[in-house]
Amino acid sequence: MRILGIPLGWILHFCYSLVQNYGLALVMFTVLTRLILLPLSIKQQKGMVKMAMFRPKMEEIQKKYAKNPQKMNEELTNLYAREGYNPMSGCLPTLIQFPILFGLIDVIYNPLTHLLRMNAATISNAVSIAQSVLGEGGMSRYSKEMSVISAVAQNPSAFASIGGDFVNQIQSFDFTFFGLDLGTTPTFALNVFLLIPLLSGLTSFAMSMLSMKNNAMGDDGSTAAMNRMMMFMMPLMSVWISFQVPAGVGIYWVLSNALALLQTFVLGKLYNPREMAAKAKADAFV
């Protein structure tokens, strides 16, 4: 995750340097990542439209070789090649989200490295002092750097030996979002952090529903069943991830889903595969 966290850390550090608040920086970061991924999403949507245009040819092949699956796959592959369509290209925007998530976990777990840009020797020294302040049982098992922040809040004078502006940097570091500590991992306890996994699941489900509505193109039974399964699997995965990682990652996931929902709605209006499929099918019978 550190390899993934380094480039994301620089981006988030840039955002934080502008607003001096981690939550607002995270909002900026999410918008930037969605903008970076926008060309891929547009390409994905155009690919669906392109597929809609030759959907009647696909259905003809499927009907003609219904009893010969091998020949059917061969003819479909040839059709994709002639039309310049790659069935796997639609997965890319979704797959890219996971490296971003894992990299963001590293950034949030290591704010001294990525956000405050402290060197390894200073951090190592601070961790040793934090262990003496908090005790081994008081150190976070996930993030030693988050433990340093807690130790400074508890006993800032213990870190005087590090020198420089270390304590002031830690104390002025705003790791909140509307008062929420973004380093906290949500649990099933009835508090405001419980909303993050719930919102993550709801926004993911809404995005899946809208995507299926826009892109439904008369899929066969097996494809439709797989799409329905994914419609529930992705929200459940979003909820599970949000319970395993710091609140900051969950908030990124919620914001990213919300922006993706808006993006899906707009692209669905501009490039609607369902409408194009109907048009192509109607033209085929003219």
Sequence and secondary structure as in RCSB ss.txt:
>XXXX:A:sequence
MRILGIPLGWILHFCYSLVQNYGLALVMFTVLTRLILLPLSIKQQKGMVKMAMFRPKMEEIQKKYAKNPQKMNEE
LTNLYAREGYNPMSGCLPTLIQFPILFGLIDVIYNPLTHLLRMNAATISNAVSIAQSVLGEGGMSRYSKEMSVIS
AVAQNPSAFASIGGDFVNQIQSFDFTFFGLDLGTTPTFALNVFLLIPLLSGLTSFAMSMLSMKNNAMGDDGSTAA
MNRMMMFMMPLMSVWISFQVPAGVGIYWVLSNALALLQTFVLGKLYNPREMAAKAKADAFV
>XXXX:A:secstr
 HHHHHHHHHHHHHHHHHHS HHHHHHHHHHHHHHHHHHHHHHHHHHHHHHHHTHHHHHHHHHHTTT HHHHHHH
HHHHHHHHT  GGGGGHHHHHHHHHHHHHHHHHH HHHHTS   HHHHHHHHHHHHHHH GGGS SS HHHHHHH
HHHH GGGGGGG TTHHHHHHH   EETTEETT    SSSSGGGHHHHHHHHHHHHHHHHHHHHH     HHHHH
HHHHHHHHHHHHHHHHHHHS HHHHHHHHHHHHHHHHHHHHHHHHS HHHHHHHHHHHHT 
